[in-house]
Amino acid sequence: MKLIHLPLIALSGLVGAAAQAADADALFDLRETIAPQECSLPPEIESQPFDAGTLHKIPCRATFSDLVYVMVYDEGGILTPLFFPIPGFSFVPTSQTSGRPSHRVKTGRMTVSPLVSSPDVQPDFRVISSSQRIAPGSGDGRISHSYQVNDTRPELLDAFVDLDGQDRVWLWMPESPYETPKQGALMTELGLSFDLDGFTVLETPALTLEDPKQISSHLNLYFPTQEEGRPQIETAMQQTGDQIAATILSSGWADDSVSGRAYRVLMQQRGAQWTVTGLGALNVCYRGDARLSQGPCP
């Protein structure tokens, strides 16, 4: 599957302005535009009410176990293709159990695709689900995704892998590749606490601040503006009495292994100033069983 990385808003605006009616020819042309040379099936379109408009399922191609579709939302004759965030994953053999191989699922970076396998639509909840067999030779089982469609933007609700004979493996939830959230899933996972539990403890800098919010400017945060990726810096702070705990996340790096770095900073008020009393860090990984690591990323 070739993955398209064009921004959703830009492409939607282009297509929406050009398409005036949801006829079969317009939908077929749209399928060829967003998935060039990907589709081989005739455009036998399935349409159903969805939100304030109509959702069109346009067959694209057949795989060894299912059908792949392009999904187009139609509201008032404005056609908007849906692009689905897909968390990458791979299988790593671990051991032999009862004569059959056992696998461990490793997660990877998020991509975006206009193609979705065997979509099941729940229009009342604006949810689209997908489930398909894992490719032969990679493992026996299925991978499933569910998406909540907000306006014309599918957001990943959950993703999991069912390998035959093994427990279900839930794939962690990366942030949406469409936009930078004000408070992303990683920040929620990091949380705030007045200790360094779970963090790699770093040498405490001899640092005193008049304003605790200045702490971000003293950490020499990595912000790769000249590289690909979607760099962002998020900060959360909590005060209890004369103590402050801060969580600072630099993420969106264009690195195959490390996607960012998180810090926990502890501060104590002394008179009119704040002194740093503790500093910890974590690596944010694209791959591996856990995306937050005290050691190097795999």
PyMOL commands that set and color helices and strands:
alter all, ss='L'
color gray80, all
select helices_A, chain A and resi 8-18+24-34+185-190+212-218
alter helices_A, ss='H'
color red, helices_A
select strands_A, chain A and resi 46-50+53-62+67-75+78-81+84-97+100-113+115-117+120-122+127-133+141-150+153-163+169-170+200-201+208-209+232-240+243-251+258-270+273-285+292-293
alter strands_A, ss='S'
color yellow, strands_A
deselect
rebuild
show_as cartoon
